[in-house]
Amino acid sequence: MNVYLVGGAVRDKLLGLENADRDWVVTGATVKDMLDRGFLQVGKDFPVFLHPRSKEEYALARTERKSGTGHTGFVINADPSVTLEEDLLRRDLTINAIAQNTDGVLIDPFGGCTDLQKRILRHVSPAFSEDPLRVLRVARFAARFADRGFRVAEETLHLMQEMVNSGELQHLVAERVWQELGRSLNETSPVVFVETLRACGALQVILPEVDCLFGIPQPEQYHPEIDTGEHTLMSLRQASRLSDDAVVRYAVLVHDVGKGVTPVENWPHHYRHEQLGVKLIEAIGKRLRVPNEHTAIAKLTSLHHTQCHQLMKARPGTILKLLEALDAFRRPRQMEQFLLCCEADARGRTSFEEAPYPQAALLRSAYAAAKAVDINCLLLEHGLLADGDNAQISKPDQQNKHIKIQELVKKHRTDAIKKILSH
């Protein structure tokens, strides 16, 4: 029975990166051997155990044989006779197929150390093509290590293209697709994830609403880059500079999908793309099981980003309506996420990358002024503060009272915003 440190812990150590997660492979052992040593079995598809003290994962060395479609269609063999090299052979990339024994000696049968030095993401063996989820994993690793100069090997990209063409990606379950997409949004360069998927044709399968944006023109007056897909990538790059919030980055990624369904005869203009985008974002959310917060901010960004860009010329009442649409008085964080999306969109244009975005400061000032209105004092002054006899008031009178309160609050908040604009 031998134990080896494997995968990301070895890779990141060689790259000089911190990695708190450590995974281990055990050779020459059975399930009974592990249980007798106090390990807790947690793997359902194959024998994975938690160490009784450290709680780190220990997996029996295993081989896999393709038996069906998707990323779960495998027969697992975890016999004690399986060697470390056989276990490493089934891994996705050479840089993830390096092991280290308890004496600190590296075992690298597939050239992972060389590929680390050359900054190459290369598949270990042809068995890579048996798991379609690996297409997304490679794209995610490309996004993670892009700032360190890593690139996908040509032969690996070609194999990924073949996997896409075979239709294997169609069998991936939504939760696993979102898991990879969602994790990519937290990586250093999420735009590289999108570019890699597009390069192998997978973006058309995973996010066709975004893929179709490439080649769609926009007015050069506002978008010198012209191409909507390129603008999307530029905006996502800006979002990554402005924020590490995956919700913001996702919203920016899909903020212009409505331009993919506007009438061709109107191009390069995209009238009502804001409203059209909301329906598509809802569809993406249902298809990929996107978290509700991601979808909510994405919908707000699609629907209101153009309005935010025009704030410097807006009237006080229009600004208040935007704040109300964003539910800013109850969810100020939501407003901040929206503003980051709008700023990324505004800067995601050729020659506008470093341009200021005064609209954000204006909306924040308007919000602060409107929120400072003391509603309780206002209602007390006008005799509209709720009292113990409120239950005795008829329903129509209650409705009228509610309308009066709304109008009164709106008027005073509008006046507060007007003062801000006059300075």
Secondary structure as GFF3:
##gff-version 3
##sequence-region A 1 423
A	DSSP	beta_strand	2	6	.	.	.	ID=ss1
A	DSSP	alpha_helix	8	15	.	.	.	ID=ss2
A	DSSP	beta_strand	23	27	.	.	.	ID=ss3
A	DSSP	alpha_helix	31	36	.	.	.	ID=ss4
A	DSSP	beta_strand	40	41	.	.	.	ID=ss5
A	DSSP	beta_strand	48	50	.	.	.	ID=ss6
A	DSSP	beta_strand	57	60	.	.	.	ID=ss7
A	DSSP	beta_strand	63	66	.	.	.	ID=ss8
A	DSSP	beta_strand	74	77	.	.	.	ID=ss9
A	DSSP	alpha_helix	84	89	.	.	.	ID=ss10
A	DSSP	three_ten_helix	94	96	.	.	.	ID=ss11
A	DSSP	beta_strand	99	101	.	.	.	ID=ss12
A	DSSP	beta_strand	106	107	.	.	.	ID=ss13
A	DSSP	alpha_helix	112	118	.	.	.	ID=ss14
A	DSSP	beta_strand	120	121	.	.	.	ID=ss15
A	DSSP	three_ten_helix	126	130	.	.	.	ID=ss16
A	DSSP	alpha_helix	133	145	.	.	.	ID=ss17
A	DSSP	three_ten_helix	146	148	.	.	.	ID=ss18
A	DSSP	beta_strand	151	152	.	.	.	ID=ss19
A	DSSP	alpha_helix	154	165	.	.	.	ID=ss20
A	DSSP	three_ten_helix	168	171	.	.	.	ID=ss21
A	DSSP	alpha_helix	174	184	.	.	.	ID=ss22
A	DSSP	alpha_helix	190	200	.	.	.	ID=ss23
A	DSSP	alpha_helix	203	206	.	.	.	ID=ss24
A	DSSP	alpha_helix	208	211	.	.	.	ID=ss25
A	DSSP	alpha_helix	228	242	.	.	.	ID=ss26
A	DSSP	alpha_helix	246	254	.	.	.	ID=ss27
A	DSSP	three_ten_helix	257	260	.	.	.	ID=ss28
A	DSSP	three_ten_helix	264	266	.	.	.	ID=ss29
A	DSSP	alpha_helix	273	288	.	.	.	ID=ss30
A	DSSP	alpha_helix	292	309	.	.	.	ID=ss31
A	DSSP	three_ten_helix	311	313	.	.	.	ID=ss32
A	DSSP	alpha_helix	316	325	.	.	.	ID=ss33
A	DSSP	alpha_helix	332	347	.	.	.	ID=ss34
A	DSSP	alpha_helix	358	371	.	.	.	ID=ss35
A	DSSP	alpha_helix	375	381	.	.	.	ID=ss36
A	DSSP	three_ten_helix	388	392	.	.	.	ID=ss37
A	DSSP	alpha_helix	395	422	.	.	.	ID=ss38
###
